[in-house]
Amino acid sequence: MFAKRDVAVRLAAFLLPALLSALPALAEGDRESQSSSAASEQPKLPRAPIGHRQPTAADIPKDSPRDAAAEANDKRERELDAKLRICRGC
């Protein structure tokens, strides 16, 4: 009787992780089939690469050199703000 239980426990210990790792893959396939039927009339866009993210202002170093056009644009904006009395960043 103990031998049968031992085999059952070993079989469960082997199959349970395999079943748990297969569940997300099965759910993903089901989700794609549901979304493809709802979005069949829309054109498919390619997916972004894994790990891709949109850069933010924090990604640019503060001491990076600015070009002359950007400096001139900033100067024009400051002059216009002074004339219009616009407070930015309040």
LUMTIKE-361505 format. One record per residue: x, y, z of N, C-alpha, C in turn. Coordinates in Angstrom, 2 decimals, decimal comma, padded with zeros to 5 digits. Last residue first. Layout:
LUMTIKE-361505
X; Y; Z; X; Y; Z; X; Y; Z
...
end
This chain:
LUMTIKE-361505
004,06; 076,90; -012,46; 003,48; 077,39; -011,19; 002,67; 076,31; -010,53
005,15; 076,42; -014,93; 005,67; 075,65; -013,80; 005,14; 076,13; -012,46
005,06; 079,70; -016,23; 005,13; 078,25; -016,47; 005,72; 077,58; -015,26
003,12; 082,40; -016,60; 003,98; 081,74; -015,60; 003,94; 080,25; -015,86
002,98; 085,04; -018,77; 002,66; 083,62; -018,58; 003,64; 083,05; -017,59
002,96; 087,67; -019,78; 002,87; 087,39; -018,35; 002,37; 085,97; -018,09
003,56; 088,33; -022,33; 002,21; 087,85; -022,08; 001,94; 087,58; -020,60
006,21; 089,13; -022,06; 005,25; 090,05; -022,67; 003,81; 089,62; -022,32
007,36; 086,86; -020,92; 007,41; 088,14; -020,19; 006,40; 089,12; -020,74
006,90; 085,00; -022,94; 006,27; 084,81; -021,63; 006,26; 086,11; -020,83
008,60; 086,10; -024,89; 007,16; 086,05; -025,13; 006,40; 085,87; -023,81
011,08; 085,68; -023,65; 010,65; 087,03; -024,00; 009,14; 087,09; -024,21
011,07; 082,86; -023,47; 011,14; 083,67; -022,24; 010,68; 085,10; -022,51
011,03; 082,20; -026,21; 009,92; 081,81; -025,34; 009,90; 082,62; -024,05
013,50; 083,22; -027,06; 012,26; 083,76; -027,62; 011,07; 083,44; -026,73
015,18; 081,55; -025,53; 015,22; 082,99; -025,32; 013,95; 083,65; -025,86
014,59; 079,05; -026,63; 014,31; 079,31; -025,22; 014,27; 080,81; -024,94
015,58; 079,48; -029,22; 014,16; 079,20; -029,02; 013,76; 079,47; -027,58
018,29; 079,76; -028,71; 017,57; 080,88; -029,29; 016,06; 080,70; -029,08
018,84; 077,17; -027,75; 019,07; 078,33; -026,89; 018,29; 079,54; -027,39
018,29; 075,68; -030,04; 017,49; 075,46; -028,83; 017,64; 076,63; -027,87
020,26; 076,65; -031,75; 018,86; 076,82; -032,11; 017,96; 076,65; -030,89
022,65; 075,85; -030,57; 022,34; 077,28; -030,62; 020,86; 077,52; -030,94
022,28; 072,94; -028,43; 022,66; 073,62; -029,67; 022,15; 075,07; -029,65
023,71; 072,04; -025,32; 022,54; 072,37; -026,13; 023,01; 073,10; -027,38
025,35; 069,31; -023,72; 025,42; 070,59; -024,42; 024,18; 070,80; -025,28
024,28; 067,99; -020,59; 024,45; 067,78; -022,03; 024,46; 069,13; -022,73
023,95; 067,90; -017,87; 025,07; 068,68; -018,39; 025,30; 068,48; -019,88
021,88; 066,15; -017,37; 021,65; 067,58; -017,17; 022,75; 068,43; -017,78
021,12; 063,50; -019,65; 022,00; 064,10; -018,63; 021,78; 065,62; -018,56
017,98; 062,04; -019,93; 018,94; 062,94; -020,56; 019,82; 063,56; -019,49
016,14; 060,67; -018,43; 017,18; 059,89; -019,10; 018,26; 060,75; -019,74
014,23; 062,43; -017,63; 015,21; 062,02; -016,63; 016,35; 061,22; -017,25
012,52; 062,59; -019,75; 013,46; 063,70; -019,56; 014,54; 063,33; -018,55
012,42; 059,23; -021,13; 011,87; 060,36; -020,42; 012,92; 061,44; -020,28
011,73; 056,87; -023,75; 012,66; 057,65; -022,93; 011,95; 058,84; -022,28
009,64; 054,09; -023,54; 009,77; 055,44; -024,05; 010,74; 056,21; -023,17
011,10; 050,84; -023,86; 010,30; 051,83; -023,15; 010,58; 053,19; -023,74
011,51; 047,37; -024,32; 011,50; 048,71; -024,91; 010,65; 049,63; -024,05
011,31; 044,82; -023,39; 012,26; 045,69; -022,71; 012,28; 047,10; -023,26
010,60; 043,44; -026,49; 010,58; 043,25; -025,05; 011,67; 044,11; -024,43
009,40; 045,66; -029,03; 010,35; 044,67; -028,53; 010,28; 044,59; -027,01
005,90; 045,98; -029,69; 007,17; 046,58; -029,34; 008,11; 045,49; -028,83
004,16; 044,40; -032,40; 004,40; 044,61; -030,98; 005,77; 045,21; -030,76
002,53; 045,90; -035,21; 003,59; 045,06; -034,65; 003,80; 045,40; -033,17
-001,00; 045,90; -035,51; 000,23; 046,65; -035,35; 001,30; 045,72; -034,80
-003,51; 044,99; -037,75; -002,62; 044,57; -036,66; -001,36; 045,40; -036,67
-006,51; 046,83; -038,33; -005,20; 046,35; -038,79; -004,32; 046,01; -037,60
-009,72; 045,53; -037,42; -008,68; 046,52; -037,22; -007,35; 045,97; -037,75
-011,37; 043,36; -037,65; -011,52; 044,40; -038,65; -010,46; 045,49; -038,51
-010,72; 041,79; -035,48; -010,38; 041,28; -036,81; -010,52; 042,36; -037,88
-011,04; 042,07; -032,77; -010,28; 043,10; -033,48; -009,92; 042,65; -034,90
-012,43; 039,88; -031,88; -013,00; 041,19; -031,66; -012,31; 042,25; -032,51
-010,75; 037,79; -032,57; -012,10; 037,79; -033,13; -012,73; 039,16; -032,97
-008,48; 038,42; -031,11; -008,39; 038,43; -032,57; -009,77; 038,42; -033,20
-009,24; 038,11; -028,47; -008,98; 039,46; -028,95; -008,90; 039,50; -030,48
-009,56; 035,32; -028,37; -010,69; 036,21; -028,06; -010,45; 037,60; -028,63
-007,02; 034,43; -029,00; -008,12; 034,04; -029,86; -009,34; 034,92; -029,61
-005,52; 035,50; -026,89; -005,26; 035,95; -028,26; -006,40; 035,59; -029,19
-006,54; 034,06; -024,74; -006,71; 035,51; -024,78; -006,48; 036,04; -026,19
-005,68; 031,50; -025,32; -007,10; 031,76; -025,29; -007,36; 033,26; -025,38
-002,91; 031,82; -025,05; -003,46; 031,41; -026,33; -004,95; 031,69; -026,41
-002,80; 032,43; -022,32; -002,35; 033,41; -023,32; -002,92; 033,07; -024,69
-003,61; 030,06; -021,13; -004,44; 031,26; -020,96; -004,06; 032,31; -022,00
-001,48; 028,39; -021,80; -002,82; 028,08; -022,29; -003,73; 029,31; -022,20
000,57; 029,64; -020,43; 000,65; 029,53; -021,88; -000,73; 029,22; -022,47
-000,24; 029,32; -017,76; -000,16; 030,66; -018,36; -000,10; 030,63; -019,88
-000,17; 026,37; -017,59; -001,40; 027,15; -017,48; -001,29; 028,56; -018,04
002,34; 025,22; -017,57; 001,61; 025,22; -018,83; 000,36; 026,09; -018,78
003,22; 025,32; -014,97; 003,95; 026,11; -015,95; 003,22; 026,18; -017,29
001,43; 023,54; -013,78; 001,41; 024,94; -013,38; 002,16; 025,83; -014,37
002,21; 021,13; -015,00; 000,87; 021,66; -015,22; 000,81; 023,14; -014,87
004,79; 020,87; -013,98; 004,59; 020,94; -015,42; 003,22; 021,52; -015,75
004,30; 020,69; -011,21; 005,02; 021,85; -011,76; 004,84; 021,99; -013,27
002,70; 018,19; -011,27; 002,16; 019,46; -010,79; 002,96; 020,67; -011,30
004,24; 015,98; -012,09; 003,26; 016,56; -013,00; 002,75; 017,93; -012,56
005,93; 015,36; -009,91; 006,49; 015,58; -011,24; 005,51; 016,34; -012,15
004,27; 015,04; -007,78; 005,37; 015,99; -007,64; 006,00; 016,31; -008,99
002,67; 012,99; -008,76; 002,08; 014,31; -008,54; 003,17; 015,37; -008,43
004,57; 010,92; -008,77; 003,93; 011,31; -010,01; 003,32; 012,72; -009,89
005,14; 010,76; -006,04; 006,19; 011,13; -006,98; 005,61; 011,59; -008,31
002,63; 009,98; -005,09; 003,22; 011,23; -004,63; 004,31; 011,68; -005,59
002,32; 007,51; -006,39; 001,35; 008,58; -006,62; 001,92; 009,94; -006,22
004,42; 006,07; -005,30; 004,39; 006,30; -006,74; 003,45; 007,47; -007,05
003,59; 006,02; -002,62; 004,87; 006,63; -002,97; 004,92; 006,96; -004,46
001,25; 004,57; -002,83; 001,18; 005,96; -002,39; 002,46; 006,70; -002,77
002,29; 002,10; -003,58; 001,36; 002,79; -004,47; 001,27; 004,27; -004,11
003,82; 001,52; -001,31; 004,47; 001,65; -002,61; 003,58; 002,39; -003,60
002,00; 001,20; 000,73; 002,88; 002,36; 000,77; 003,58; 002,58; -000,58
000,82; -001,18; 000,00; 000,00; 000,00; 000,00; 000,87; 001,26; 000,00
end
